[in-house]
Amino acid sequence: MKKIILLIILAAGALHVHEMHADDVSVIATVDKNLLEVNDQIMMQVTVTGPSAIPLIVPQVPDFNIYSQNQRQSSNFSIINGKISSSTTITYYYILTPKAAGKFTIPPFSVTYNNKVYKSHSIAIEVT
């Protein structure tokens, strides 16, 4: 029995934890449509993936009203060739309603991790 416990301890010690590198942080923003009417709405999804839960920084979007719907979080853990890796993904859901007709740009959403800022792309929207 002592040999089995010793083997388990040695095997656990041989594994080393590999967390995501800072370059593995991503922020992706998508919308369900880029062309809409004044009385319509846009469904927006912003997904943040990183080595841990990283708070999202929501930009000022003066041409739209933004309503937060909800968010979902998932974590992924894997062991490949003795290396343990983990990541967390949080998806934020928003509804945006335009304040007027015109061509607008939704600025990038961002996160800060290890003193580095990661941003989504801006999104062009046309309201008729």
C-alpha positions in Angstrom: 0.0 0.0 0.0 2.9 2.4 0.8 4.4 1.7 -2.6 1.2 2.7 -4.4 0.9 5.9 -2.4 4.5 6.7 -3.1 4.0 6.1 -6.9 1.0 8.4 -6.9 3.0 11.2 -5.1 5.9 10.8 -7.6 3.5 10.8 -10.6 1.8 13.9 -9.3 5.1 15.6 -8.8 6.2 14.7 -12.4 3.2 16.7 -13.7 3.7 20.4 -14.0 1.1 23.0 -14.4 1.0 24.8 -17.7 -1.1 27.9 -17.7 -2.0 29.8 -20.8 0.6 32.4 -22.0 -0.5 36.0 -22.0 -0.6 35.7 -25.8 -3.5 33.2 -25.3 -5.8 36.0 -24.2 -8.5 36.9 -26.8 -11.4 39.3 -27.0 -13.9 38.6 -29.9 -17.0 40.8 -30.5 -19.7 39.8 -33.0 -23.1 41.1 -33.9 -26.1 39.4 -35.6 -26.4 42.1 -38.2 -24.6 45.2 -39.5 -27.6 46.8 -41.2 -30.8 47.7 -39.3 -33.6 50.3 -39.0 -33.9 52.9 -36.3 -36.6 50.9 -34.4 -34.6 47.6 -34.6 -32.0 46.1 -32.3 -28.6 44.3 -32.6 -27.7 41.2 -30.6 -24.0 41.4 -29.6 -21.8 38.7 -28.2 -18.4 39.4 -26.7 -16.2 36.4 -25.8 -13.1 36.7 -23.5 -10.8 33.8 -23.2 -7.8 33.7 -21.0 -5.9 31.8 -18.2 -8.5 33.0 -15.7 -11.6 35.1 -15.5 -10.6 38.6 -16.8 -13.1 41.5 -16.4 -14.4 43.0 -19.6 -14.0 46.8 -20.2 -17.1 48.0 -22.0 -16.5 51.1 -24.2 -18.6 54.2 -24.4 -21.0 53.7 -27.4 -22.8 57.1 -27.7 -24.9 56.2 -30.7 -26.5 53.2 -29.1 -28.3 52.2 -25.9 -26.7 49.1 -24.5 -28.6 46.6 -22.4 -26.7 43.8 -20.7 -28.5 40.5 -21.1 -26.4 37.9 -19.2 -23.1 36.1 -19.3 -21.9 32.6 -19.4 -18.6 31.2 -18.1 -16.9 28.0 -18.8 -13.5 26.5 -17.8 -11.4 24.0 -19.7 -8.8 21.8 -18.1 -6.7 19.2 -20.0 -3.8 17.0 -19.4 -1.7 16.3 -22.5 1.6 14.4 -22.3 1.7 15.2 -18.6 1.1 18.9 -19.0 -1.9 20.4 -17.3 -3.4 23.4 -19.0 -6.5 25.5 -18.2 -8.4 28.4 -19.7 -11.6 30.3 -18.8 -14.1 31.7 -21.4 -16.7 34.2 -20.5 -19.3 35.2 -23.1 -21.2 38.4 -22.5 -24.5 39.1 -24.3 -25.8 42.6 -25.1 -28.8 44.1 -26.9 -28.0 47.4 -28.7 -30.7 49.8 -29.9 -29.7 52.8 -32.2 -30.5 56.3 -31.2 -30.6 57.6 -34.7 -30.1 56.8 -38.4 -26.5 56.9 -39.8 -23.3 55.0 -40.2 -21.6 54.2 -36.8 -18.8 52.3 -35.4 -19.0 50.2 -32.2 -15.5 50.7 -30.6 -13.5 47.7 -29.4 -14.2 46.0 -26.1 -11.1 45.2 -24.1 -9.5 43.4 -21.2 -6.3 44.1 -19.3 -4.1 41.1 -18.3 -0.6 41.3 -16.9 -0.5 45.0 -17.7 -1.3 44.4 -21.4 -4.5 45.5 -23.1 -6.3 43.1 -25.5 -9.0 44.4 -27.7 -11.7 43.2 -30.0 -12.1 44.7 -33.5 -14.4 47.7 -33.9 -17.7 46.9 -35.8 -19.3 49.1 -38.5 -23.1 49.4 -38.3 -25.5 51.2 -40.6 -28.9 52.3 -39.4 -31.5 53.4 -41.9 
